Amino acid sequence: MKTLVILAHPNLNVSRVNRRWKEELLRHADRITLHELYPEYPDWTIDAAREQRLLEEHERVVLQFPLYWYSYPPLLKKWFDDVFAYGWAYGSSGDRLKGKQIGLAMSIGDKRRNYEPDGSVSFTVEEVIVPFTASLRHVGATALPHFAAFGASFGASDEEIKRSAKDYARYVLSEDHLPRRSE
Ligand SMILES: Cc1cc2nc3c(=O)[nH]c(=O)nc-3n(C[C@H](O)[C@H](O)[C@H](O)COP(=O)(O)O)c2cc1C
């Protein structure tokens, strides 16, 4: 069974981390379906039925994006609004995401230590992604441990990004869902 990776980066041309992660995933195309929202929907008209079909075809899903204002880039938010629809994802007959394994993979600008309880952000990544975990709970899906790479805005070296890409591919392909976190 392939893992579906939904990649939401507004401009991969200027990305260092997510672009490198994407290149790494493409080396495993036999085991990963890579689906990029911004090039798929340049006018932001999301084909919800198509997205729902993709979700139904995969048991495991990873949402990959850069953390923007402690949240998703806006097209991914719209994807949730359009695709997690009443009668499909929730409501009396909406059970299509029940038991689906869904994880988040984020590149994060700030340093890991600032996301510690006593760091300058004051919230951990687990706390930042509460809207996501609450949404998954609402639709009966299973939240996988997240994957995060910190320090993207603090001059992460090519070597560090390369290493995080390898860790990320292992996370996506992992069968045991162990938490994997890179620097
Ligand atoms: C609009 C915007 C908002 C951002 N908000 C945050 C944030 O809330 N927290 C943080 O740690 N980094 C933040 N960053 C830094 C990004 O997370 C970082 O640039 C990105 O993860 C790098 O990935 P990339 O090389 O694939 O673009 C923000 C960057 C932008 C452009």
The ligand as an SDF file (V2000), in Angstrom:
LIG
                    3D

 31 33  0  0  0  0  0  0  0  0999 V2000
    4.6180   33.7110    5.7880 C   0  0  0  0  0  0  0  0  0  0  0  0
    5.5930   32.9650    6.6510 C   0  0  0  0  0  0  0  0  0  0  0  0
    5.2490   32.6450    7.9400 C   0  0  0  0  0  0  0  0  0  0  0  0
    6.1400   31.9040    8.7410 C   0  0  0  0  0  0  0  0  0  0  0  0
    5.7490   31.5790   10.0140 N   0  0  0  0  0  0  0  0  0  0  0  0
    6.5950   30.8400   10.7790 C   0  0  0  0  0  0  0  0  0  0  0  0
    6.1870   30.4570   12.0910 C   0  0  0  0  0  0  0  0  0  0  0  0
    5.0680   30.7370   12.5440 O   0  0  0  0  0  0  0  0  0  0  0  0
    7.0690   29.7590   12.8520 N   0  0  0  0  0  0  0  0  0  0  0  0
    8.3170   29.3920   12.3860 C   0  0  0  0  0  0  0  0  0  0  0  0
    9.0620   28.7460   13.1260 O   0  0  0  0  0  0  0  0  0  0  0  0
    8.6930   29.7150   11.1250 N   0  0  0  0  0  0  0  0  0  0  0  0
    7.8700   30.4240   10.3140 C   0  0  0  0  0  0  0  0  0  0  0  0
    8.2330   30.7470    9.0410 N   0  0  0  0  0  0  0  0  0  0  0  0
    9.4830   30.1740    8.4840 C   0  0  0  0  0  0  0  0  0  0  0  0
    9.1350   28.9650    7.6000 C   0  0  0  0  0  0  0  0  0  0  0  0
    8.5960   27.9340    8.3880 O   0  0  0  0  0  0  0  0  0  0  0  0
   10.3740   28.5040    6.8300 C   0  0  0  0  0  0  0  0  0  0  0  0
   10.7420   29.5580    5.9670 O   0  0  0  0  0  0  0  0  0  0  0  0
   10.0820   27.2500    6.0300 C   0  0  0  0  0  0  0  0  0  0  0  0
    9.7760   26.1730    6.8710 O   0  0  0  0  0  0  0  0  0  0  0  0
   11.2910   26.8740    5.1910 C   0  0  0  0  0  0  0  0  0  0  0  0
   10.9350   25.8120    4.3300 O   0  0  0  0  0  0  0  0  0  0  0  0
   11.2720   25.8970    2.7720 P   0  0  0  0  0  0  0  0  0  0  0  0
   12.7650   26.0240    2.6410 O   0  0  0  0  0  0  0  0  0  0  0  0
   10.7680   24.6170    2.1830 O   0  0  0  0  0  0  0  0  0  0  0  0
   10.5380   27.0920    2.2130 O   0  0  0  0  0  0  0  0  0  0  0  0
    7.3940   31.5030    8.2270 C   0  0  0  0  0  0  0  0  0  0  0  0
    7.7330   31.8600    6.9200 C   0  0  0  0  0  0  0  0  0  0  0  0
    6.8540   32.5850    6.1260 C   0  0  0  0  0  0  0  0  0  0  0  0
    7.2430   32.9230    4.7150 C   0  0  0  0  0  0  0  0  0  0  0  0
  1  2  1  0
  2  3  1  0
  2 30  2  0
  3  4  2  0
  4  5  1  0
  4 28  1  0
  5  6  2  0
  6  7  1  0
  6 13  1  0
  7  8  2  0
  7  9  1  0
  9 10  1  0
 10 11  2  0
 10 12  1  0
 12 13  2  0
 13 14  1  0
 14 15  1  0
 14 28  1  0
 15 16  1  0
 16 17  1  0
 16 18  1  0
 18 19  1  0
 18 20  1  0
 20 21  1  0
 20 22  1  0
 22 23  1  0
 23 24  1  0
 24 25  2  0
 24 26  1  0
 24 27  1  0
 28 29  2  0
 29 30  1  0
 30 31  1  0
M  END
$$$$
